[in-house]
Amino acid sequence: MLSFKYCYLSELVDEIGNLKLLRYLDLSRTQIKSLPDTICMLYNLQTLLSEGCTMMTDLPSNFSKLINLRHLQLPSNGFGVPYIRKMSKNIGKLNKLQSLSYFIVEEQNGSVLKELEKINHLHGRIRIEGLGNAIDPPDAAMANFKDKKYLEELHLNFCKIGREEMNDSIVERHVSVLEALHPNSNLKRLTIVNYNGNSFPNWLRGCHLPNLVSLNLQNCGLCSHLPPLGQSQ
């Protein structure tokens, strides 16, 4: 176990990769701008915490080699807004993850969403950012939220779109992508933000999400009716 939490640390030396038995690394609230590539040699690492690392915007390219990670807390501000700009390539290989603070769907690679397909042991809460960048609904379906039975809270944030950019294609895509993100029936809390579809998905009914206790809809301005909660038809 190694913790630098609240230390005025601005850099991790390459030699960090020599700590082969390290299982827990806490970098929270440090001034670190990037992680060295050698951190990907810590094959026994199970917990990596970097909340509050405001200068860190990227992960190492070989981050997916940390196949024993269980808990990954990525840099964000106090409200959970991400600092990381994109997910590392092949991050779907981290299929032992039990907690992941957020997942970014980047503008140039909307298909990255399908990397979530086999990460089915997630517990607690996850925030999905940039869903408006998901172009193909099949990729959203491959994220496989139906099998994430331990997930209790889901925050879905689409991209903000100006009036001059809005068109029927964007509306239809948002509707199809959200429909494809059918969560497991154990979900308790759901937040949907910046959704530009004109209707809510069929799964947002009481019969499909019987354990839902909180629903937060923000900036869903094209939807004229609330979802039929508690109704089967």
Secondary structure, DSSP 4 states (H G I P E B T S, - for coil): -EE-TT-------GGGGG-TT--EEE-TT-------GGGGG-TT--EEE-TT-TT-----TTGGG-TT--EEE--B-TT--B---SPPTTGGG-TT-SEESEEE--TT-GGGGGGGTT-----EEEEEE-GGG---HHHHHHT-GGG-TTEEEEEEE-----TTT--HHHHHHHHHHHHHT---TT--EEEEES---SS--TT-STTT-TT--EEEEES-TT--S---TT---
